């Protein structure tokens, strides 16, 4: 009986020591401080602070060339993809009637010009007669009535000269108006660029304002995008950004900020930014959507 009690007491003491050792080991391991080397590794870990925005690539000159007068398309000289120079002929409208009217106006102008020269010559003759009549009156060779008659004829002819001058001015304006109408039948490129679309075909009748061609410049390329209002005052004109196009993220282009919106859009809380692509555009084209990257930690 005494031996059994002694054995049980020994086992209880051993168990207490073992359990006490385990409880001391746990807190010791949990409270062990992190080494300085571990802190250095955590501080050097890279953080992604790049802000990404996107917007369309645009050019300053991009326009639908519209008909300025009605008519029938006589011929077209431009197809999509054609590079054109400013004032290069793109198409012609049938101008036979308006051209005939213009030639008639030119003939009328020439006729009035001849009439004016005739009236001016006659005015000089009558002015000379009046001066001679004055000398004769001073010499008491003619009556006052004859002097007045010479004066009135000279003055009357001067008014005829003014009348014909006004007729000539009106005829020239009419001629110029018809010349402008003839010029409207010649559809020309408004600037250097490329024909993006053709909307008409030969023989088609068009009205004033109908679209004929879409012409776009090829550069300089610009990208428009928006940023949160927290960037107000943080971006500056002249600052350079990195630009990429969809499907070609590895090809990076530089762009420089040329315009910053002076106000914040209250509906979206954003500002509008415009940047111009620097260097050759390569595969960039107007209308594409480009991505702009820059450091967002500002």
URVEN-V330303 format. One record per backbone hydrogen bond with DSSP energy under -0.5 kcal/mol. NH is the residue of the N-H (numbers start at 0). CO is the residue of the C=O. E is the energy in kcal/mol with one decimal. If there is no record, write none. Layout:
nh={NH;NH}
co={CO;CO}
e={E;E}
//
This chain:
nh={4;5;6;7;8;9;10;11;12;13;14;15;16;17;18;19;20;21;22;23;24;25;26;27;28;29;30;31;37;38;39;40;41;42;43;44;48;50;52;54;56;57;57;61;62;64;64;65;66;70;72;73;73;74;76;77;80;81;83;86;87;89;90;91;92;93;98;99;100;101;102;103;104;105;106;107;108;109;110;111;112;113;114;115;116;117;118;119;120;121;122;123;124;125;126;127;128;129;130;131;132;133;134;135;136;137;138;139;140;141;146;147;148;149;150;151;152;153;154;155;156;157;158;159;160;161;162;163;164;165;166;167;168;169;170;171;172;173;174;175;176;177;178;179;180;181;182;183;184;184;185;186;186;187;188;192;193;194;195;195;196;198;199;202;203;205;208;209;211;212;213;214;214;215;216;221;222;223;224;226;228;230;231;233;234;237;238;240;241;242;243;244;245;247;250;251;252;254;255;256;257;258;260;264;265;267;268;269;270;272;273;274;275;276;277;283;286;287;289;289;290;291;292;293;295;296;297}
co={0;1;2;3;4;5;6;7;8;9;10;11;12;13;14;15;16;17;18;19;20;21;22;23;24;25;26;28;34;34;35;36;37;38;39;41;46;293;291;289;287;55;221;59;214;62;212;63;209;205;203;71;91;91;89;89;194;78;192;188;84;186;186;74;184;71;94;95;96;97;98;99;100;101;102;103;104;105;106;107;108;109;110;111;112;113;114;115;116;117;118;119;120;121;122;123;124;125;126;127;128;129;130;131;132;133;134;136;135;135;142;143;144;145;146;147;148;149;150;151;152;153;154;155;156;157;158;159;160;161;162;163;164;165;166;167;168;169;170;171;172;173;174;175;176;177;178;179;180;181;182;90;184;185;87;83;215;81;193;213;213;211;211;72;200;70;66;206;64;64;196;62;212;193;60;57;274;55;272;270;268;227;228;230;230;256;235;254;292;252;290;247;288;244;247;249;242;240;275;238;273;273;271;269;263;264;264;264;226;224;258;222;255;220;253;280;56;284;54;287;243;52;241;50;48;48;295}
e={-1.8;-2.0;-2.0;-1.9;-1.9;-2.0;-2.0;-1.9;-2.0;-2.2;-2.2;-1.8;-2.1;-2.4;-2.5;-2.4;-2.1;-1.8;-2.1;-1.4;-1.8;-1.7;-1.0;-1.5;-2.0;-2.0;-1.9;-1.1;-0.6;-1.4;-1.9;-1.8;-1.8;-1.9;-1.3;-1.0;-1.0;-3.3;-2.5;-2.1;-3.2;-0.5;-3.6;-0.7;-2.7;-0.6;-3.2;-0.6;-2.5;-2.0;-2.9;-0.5;-2.6;-1.5;-3.6;-0.7;-3.6;-2.0;-2.5;-3.4;-2.1;-4.0;-1.4;-2.5;-2.6;-2.8;-2.2;-1.9;-2.2;-2.0;-2.2;-2.1;-2.1;-2.2;-2.1;-2.1;-2.2;-2.2;-2.1;-2.3;-2.3;-1.9;-2.1;-2.7;-1.9;-2.0;-2.6;-2.7;-2.2;-2.3;-2.5;-1.7;-1.8;-2.5;-2.2;-2.1;-2.3;-2.1;-2.0;-2.0;-2.4;-2.0;-1.6;-2.4;-2.4;-2.5;-1.6;-1.6;-3.3;-0.6;-1.7;-2.6;-2.1;-1.9;-2.1;-2.7;-1.9;-1.8;-2.4;-2.6;-2.0;-1.5;-1.6;-1.7;-2.1;-2.0;-2.3;-2.4;-2.1;-2.0;-2.0;-2.5;-2.2;-2.3;-2.3;-2.3;-2.0;-2.4;-2.4;-2.6;-2.5;-2.1;-2.2;-2.2;-1.8;-2.2;-2.2;-1.7;-0.6;-1.2;-1.7;-2.6;-0.8;-0.6;-2.3;-2.2;-2.9;-2.7;-0.7;-3.0;-1.4;-2.9;-0.8;-3.1;-1.7;-3.2;-3.1;-2.1;-3.0;-1.5;-2.3;-2.4;-0.6;-2.4;-2.9;-2.9;-2.8;-1.6;-2.2;-2.2;-1.8;-2.0;-1.9;-2.0;-1.3;-2.9;-1.7;-3.2;-1.9;-3.3;-2.4;-0.6;-1.0;-2.0;-1.4;-0.9;-3.0;-2.0;-2.6;-2.6;-2.5;-1.8;-2.6;-2.9;-0.7;-0.6;-2.9;-0.7;-2.4;-3.1;-2.5;-2.3;-3.0;-2.6;-3.2;-2.5;-3.3;-1.9;-3.0;-0.6;-3.2;-3.7;-2.9;-1.6;-3.0;-0.6;-1.3}
//
